[in-house]
């Protein structure tokens, strides 16, 4: 008897892929590491021949690139309009905190970064109009990063499923 049944492994892979999508909008959870873990489960417990070295190199590179996008996208956008070095950290913190506050729910991912970056920039003694531009630009960069991550995560999961069931 095998240690784990294929069905159990597939359920775990599905859960990991689902958590990856949750991680795109809930910054407290990693997204790409969940996808990488799902592919690794398949590789180590179901079929270790399906994905070669180049597949793993590509997956690890994409994971690192997406983690960099997550970290730098909002900061790059904020710096374009003179945002402080705290702008992106504030956006990330705002997204996390406002998303878990029940009255904001999923809208917290938009309201949180906008409000926290605005407050941080006002505390840096920037005029309200400038702080507002920085907050909006940081939000756009943050959301743009989410869209890119969603597309890449979806592409990898689709690629994985096609490779497995082809």
Buried (B, 14 or more C-beta within 10 A) or exposed (E): EEEEEEEEBBEBBEEBBEBBBEBBBBBEBBBBBBBBBBBBBBBEBBEEEBBEEEBBEEBEEBBEBBBEBBEBBBBBBBBEBBBBEBBBBBBBBBBBBBBEEEEBEEEBBBBBBBBBBBBBBBEBEBEEEBBBBBBBBBBBBBBBBBEBBBEBBBEBBEBBEEBBEE
